[in-house]
Amino acid sequence: MPRSTAAEIMDDPGQSEADFDAALADLARINRMTFARAPLLRFLDRVAAAQPGQPLSVLDVGAGGGDALRAVAAWGARRGVALELWGLDRSPWAEAHAIRQATPARWITADLFDLPEARRFDVVVCGLFAHHLDDATLVRFLRWLPAHARRRWLILDLHRHPVPWAAVWAGTRLLRMHPMVCHDGPISVARGFSRADWTRLIAAAGVQASPRWVLPFRWAVEGPGAAGPGG
């Protein structure tokens, strides 16, 4: 199953705010149903354990409607970790949706590559965003991550495989999700990754990183930030 280059409707800036808002709500619903935030929170557990009692600044790249940031905020409250949360997304509708959902984060509406080189965060995370990038841009992004993360960075994205493709195609339709989600969901899986993809892309970027397969049909790619492996 070769990696698809088909376009996703959500990447079209001409989409209306109402459609974008409805699609973000359905994507958050999918994330809850598939326990998509569990690998992110386990990662943060490890980061926090490395320096107990220290506050943590977290940037979520491609933050969408902010549901991952809301999960991180709840995690911080449970663990007693002081957090400074940031969301970055180039769509102005993303920030508006996040505000309506009371996301406890500050927002950067911009292309990620426009972020100043000196701007750094303790942790940079990225969930279900990398598959939107072509290979060359993803290699550039892999180099960008350790430059902007002081301690650790994490990509969570889809495993390209016929099983999740079929599940997403059928599930979005059975649950009567927004047409944008029904269209984009299977394409997202087809634009996802295999282990061989990650091995090749990490080597091309020349960064220190390791891919791990995690449930449900996801890849977790993690590496050290500018401060080195120990953070």
C-alpha positions as CSV (number, residue, x, y, z in Angstrom):
1,M,0.0,0.0,0.0
2,P,2.0,3.0,-1.2
3,R,1.8,6.3,0.6
4,S,-1.0,8.4,-0.9
5,T,-0.5,12.0,-2.1
6,A,-4.3,12.7,-2.4
7,A,-5.4,16.0,-1.0
8,E,-7.5,16.4,2.2
9,I,-10.4,18.8,2.2
10,M,-9.3,20.1,5.6
11,D,-6.1,21.4,4.1
12,D,-8.1,23.7,1.8
13,P,-8.1,27.2,3.3
14,G,-11.3,27.9,1.4
15,Q,-13.4,25.8,3.7
16,S,-16.0,27.6,5.8
17,E,-15.6,28.1,9.5
18,A,-18.8,26.1,10.1
19,D,-17.6,23.1,8.2
20,F,-14.1,23.3,9.8
21,D,-15.7,23.6,13.3
22,A,-18.0,20.5,12.7
23,A,-15.1,18.5,11.4
24,L,-12.9,19.3,14.4
25,A,-15.7,18.2,16.8
26,D,-15.9,14.9,15.0
27,L,-12.1,14.4,15.0
28,A,-12.1,15.0,18.8
29,R,-14.8,12.4,19.0
30,I,-12.7,9.9,17.1
31,N,-9.7,10.6,19.3
32,R,-11.8,9.9,22.4
33,M,-13.2,6.7,21.0
34,T,-9.8,5.4,19.9
35,F,-8.0,6.4,23.2
36,A,-5.6,8.4,20.9
37,R,-4.3,10.5,23.8
38,A,-2.9,7.6,25.9
39,P,0.5,7.5,24.2
40,L,0.9,11.3,24.5
41,L,0.1,11.2,28.3
42,R,2.5,8.2,28.8
43,F,5.2,10.3,27.1
44,L,4.5,13.2,29.4
45,D,4.7,10.9,32.4
46,R,8.3,10.0,31.4
47,V,9.3,13.6,30.7
48,A,7.9,14.8,34.1
49,A,9.5,11.9,35.9
50,A,13.0,12.9,34.6
51,Q,12.8,16.2,36.4
52,P,10.2,15.9,39.2
53,G,8.5,19.1,40.4
54,Q,9.6,21.1,37.4
55,P,7.1,23.2,35.4
56,L,6.7,22.2,31.8
57,S,6.0,24.3,28.6
58,V,4.3,22.3,25.9
59,L,3.7,23.2,22.3
60,D,1.2,21.2,20.2
61,V,2.0,21.6,16.5
62,G,-1.0,21.3,14.2
63,A,-3.2,21.6,17.3
64,G,-6.5,21.7,15.5
65,G,-9.3,22.3,17.9
66,G,-7.2,21.8,21.0
67,D,-8.5,18.5,22.2
68,A,-5.0,17.2,22.9
69,L,-4.1,20.3,24.9
70,R,-7.2,19.9,27.0
71,A,-6.2,16.3,27.7
72,V,-2.7,17.5,28.6
73,A,-4.2,20.2,30.9
74,A,-6.2,17.5,32.7
75,W,-3.1,15.3,33.0
76,G,-1.2,18.2,34.6
77,A,-3.9,18.8,37.1
78,R,-4.0,15.1,38.1
79,R,-0.1,14.9,38.3
80,G,0.4,18.3,40.0
81,V,2.6,19.5,37.1
82,A,2.6,23.2,36.4
83,L,2.0,23.7,32.7
84,E,2.4,26.4,30.1
85,L,0.4,25.2,27.1
86,W,0.6,26.5,23.5
87,G,-1.2,25.5,20.4
88,L,0.1,26.2,16.9
89,D,-2.0,25.9,13.8
90,R,-2.1,27.9,10.6
91,S,-5.9,27.9,10.4
92,P,-7.6,30.8,12.2
93,W,-10.7,28.5,12.6
94,A,-8.6,26.2,14.8
95,E,-8.0,29.0,17.4
96,A,-11.6,30.0,17.4
97,H,-12.8,26.4,17.9
98,A,-10.2,26.0,20.8
99,I,-11.4,29.1,22.5
100,R,-15.1,28.0,22.3
101,Q,-14.0,24.7,23.9
102,A,-12.3,26.6,26.7
103,T,-8.9,25.2,25.9
104,P,-6.4,26.4,28.6
105,A,-3.7,27.4,26.1
106,R,-2.2,30.3,24.3
107,W,-2.3,30.2,20.6
108,I,0.0,30.8,17.6
109,T,-1.8,31.1,14.3
110,A,1.0,30.7,11.8
111,D,2.9,28.3,9.6
112,L,5.2,26.3,11.8
113,F,8.3,27.2,9.8
114,D,7.6,30.9,10.5
115,L,8.2,30.4,14.2
116,P,11.5,32.2,15.2
117,E,14.5,29.9,15.6
118,A,15.0,31.2,19.1
119,R,11.5,30.3,20.3
120,R,11.7,27.0,22.3
121,F,9.5,25.0,24.6
122,D,10.4,22.2,27.0
123,V,8.3,19.7,25.0
124,V,7.0,19.8,21.4
125,V,4.3,17.3,20.4
126,C,2.5,16.7,17.2
127,G,-0.5,14.4,16.9
128,L,-2.0,13.3,13.5
129,F,-0.4,16.2,11.7
130,A,2.7,14.7,10.1
131,H,0.8,12.8,7.4
132,H,-0.4,16.1,6.0
133,L,3.2,16.8,4.9
134,D,5.0,15.5,1.9
135,D,8.3,13.6,2.4
136,A,10.6,16.6,1.8
137,T,8.6,18.9,4.2
138,L,8.4,16.1,6.8
139,V,12.2,15.8,6.7
140,R,12.4,19.5,7.3
141,F,10.0,19.2,10.1
142,L,12.0,16.4,11.7
143,R,14.9,18.8,11.8
144,W,12.7,21.6,13.1
145,L,11.5,19.6,16.1
146,P,14.8,19.3,18.1
147,A,15.6,22.9,17.3
148,H,12.5,24.1,19.1
149,A,12.2,21.5,21.9
150,R,14.5,21.9,24.9
151,R,13.9,18.5,26.5
152,R,11.9,16.0,24.2
153,W,9.7,15.9,21.2
154,L,7.0,13.5,20.0
155,I,5.2,12.8,16.8
156,L,2.1,10.5,16.9
157,D,0.6,9.6,13.6
158,L,-1.1,6.9,11.6
159,H,0.1,3.5,10.5
160,R,-0.7,3.0,6.8
161,H,-2.5,-0.3,6.6
162,P,-5.7,-1.8,5.1
163,V,-7.2,-2.6,8.5
164,P,-7.4,1.0,9.9
165,W,-8.2,2.3,6.4
166,A,-11.3,0.1,6.2
167,A,-12.2,0.8,9.9
168,V,-12.1,4.6,9.3
169,W,-14.0,4.4,6.0
170,A,-16.8,2.4,7.6
171,G,-16.8,4.0,11.0
172,T,-17.1,7.6,9.9
173,R,-20.0,6.7,7.7
174,L,-21.8,4.5,10.2
175,L,-21.5,7.3,12.9
176,R,-22.7,9.9,10.4
177,M,-19.8,12.1,10.7
178,H,-19.3,15.3,8.8
179,P,-18.7,14.8,5.1
180,M,-15.2,16.4,5.4
181,V,-14.2,13.7,8.0
182,C,-15.8,10.9,5.9
183,H,-13.7,12.1,2.9
184,D,-10.4,12.9,4.7
185,G,-10.4,10.0,7.2
186,P,-9.4,7.2,4.8
187,I,-7.1,9.5,2.9
188,S,-5.3,10.3,6.2
189,V,-4.6,6.6,6.8
190,A,-3.5,6.2,3.2
191,R,-1.1,9.2,3.7
192,G,0.2,7.6,6.9
193,F,3.4,5.7,7.5
194,S,5.2,2.3,7.7
195,R,8.2,1.6,9.8
196,A,10.3,1.7,6.6
197,D,9.0,5.2,5.9
198,W,10.1,6.4,9.3
199,T,13.5,4.7,9.1
200,R,14.1,6.4,5.7
201,L,12.8,9.8,6.7
202,I,14.7,9.9,10.0
203,A,17.9,9.0,8.2
204,A,17.3,11.7,5.6
205,A,16.8,14.3,8.4
206,G,19.9,13.2,10.3
207,V,18.2,13.4,13.7
208,Q,18.2,11.2,16.7
209,A,14.8,9.5,16.9
210,S,13.1,6.2,17.3
211,P,9.7,5.0,15.9
212,R,7.5,2.7,18.1
213,W,4.2,1.1,17.1
214,V,1.4,1.9,19.5
215,L,-2.3,1.0,19.7
216,P,-4.5,1.7,17.8
217,F,-2.4,1.4,14.5
218,R,-0.3,4.4,15.3
219,W,3.4,5.3,15.3
220,A,5.1,7.2,18.1
221,V,8.4,8.9,16.9
222,E,10.3,10.4,19.8
223,G,13.6,12.2,20.1
224,P,15.7,14.5,22.4
225,G,15.5,18.3,22.3
226,A,18.3,20.8,22.1
227,A,19.3,20.1,25.7
228,G,20.2,16.5,24.9
229,P,18.8,13.1,25.9
230,G,18.5,13.9,29.5
231,G,16.6,17.1,29.0
